[in-house]
Amino acid sequence: MKIYIDGKLYPKEEAKISVYDHGLLYGDGVFEGIRVYRKGIFKLDEHLQRLYDSAKFIQLEIPMSFEEMRKTLIDVVRINLEEEDMEDAYIRLLVTRGVGDLGIDPRKCPKASVIIIVDKIQLYPKEFYENGLKVIISSWRRPPVFVLNPRVKSLNYLNNIMAKIEANEAGAQEAIMLDINGHVSECTADNVFIVKDNVLMTPPPFVGILEGITRNTVMDLAKEIGMKVEERILDLKDIFTADEMFLTGTAAEIVPVVEVAGRKIGTGKPGPWTKKLLETFRANIDRFLTPVYQEEKARA
Ligand SMILES: Cc1ncc(COP(=O)(O)O)c(C=O)c1O
């Protein structure tokens, strides 16, 4: 495995950054988690755009252009797939504020650092897809957009981690996080969907969610198969009375939820729309892949 840090590739054991990096000291940076299927990168441009938007929001200048980043990422993925003899992988792309001093002032960090890790993908166990997840409602609220905007995928994940600890302690797999008004926002690393009377519903970005790439893909595919899709405010009444519920995320794709805070959702089994959407998602993945061997293919 070769890890990219600021223009160089290092073996995993030697891939290290400074203890003065503000990504470590303050969670000051942005990141993406991206999936590779069959030697193709899923929704590459959407992920890169979200990264560049997150960086712009926190006033972090990424020290390479979008096109350079795109090319570098494809190269690093190709090198790692070859070295590890893999077809599928998980990419973690980070941009930190870089090395500064022990104060928080980002003006002391002259250059951002770019890190690309390509590793094996950790999949949810099959039984979660067959039997569904148990989820709690976290006592930790998602920060409002004027505090720490959840639409920005920053390195500051403590809010999510606290909720994950709460889920772990309750023996649940995930935690629904509400916003300060008690509206449903998202889970610790996944977006929330419900189905009610054949309508697919998910909270809008202004509630304070990460606008998931998988979320957007699922909404598009649902429309393509004729479902009505609504982005709307959801409260716990909507959750408790939903016919079906599922979560979406890069690693999870679409994973059913059958229990929330000890209460059965729908029949207590993964619902027909959830299954249909997962099938549709998997059947359409190829449409959204950027092959890592595109130049060779184009020449052939
Ligand atoms: C807080 C949060 N919400 C939602 C998601 C799902 O987003 P995506 O589908 O882009 O992976 C993630 C993914 O990392 C996340 O961290």
The ligand as a Gaussian input file, in Angstrom:
#p B3LYP/6-31G(d) Opt

LIG

0 1
 C      -22.117000      12.949000       8.739000
 C      -22.291000      12.190000       7.465000
 N      -23.507000      12.147000       6.887000
 C      -23.724000      11.475000       5.738000
 C      -22.710000      10.799000       5.095000
 C      -22.978000      10.070000       3.793000
 O      -22.385000      10.754000       2.735000
 P      -21.878000       9.996000       1.397000
 O      -23.077000       9.334000       0.818000
 O      -21.351000      11.088000       0.545000
 O      -20.853000       9.023000       1.842000
 C      -21.428000      10.823000       5.649000
 C      -20.349000      10.118000       4.952000
 O      -19.238000      10.133000       5.211000
 C      -21.210000      11.533000       6.856000
 O      -19.993000      11.587000       7.409000

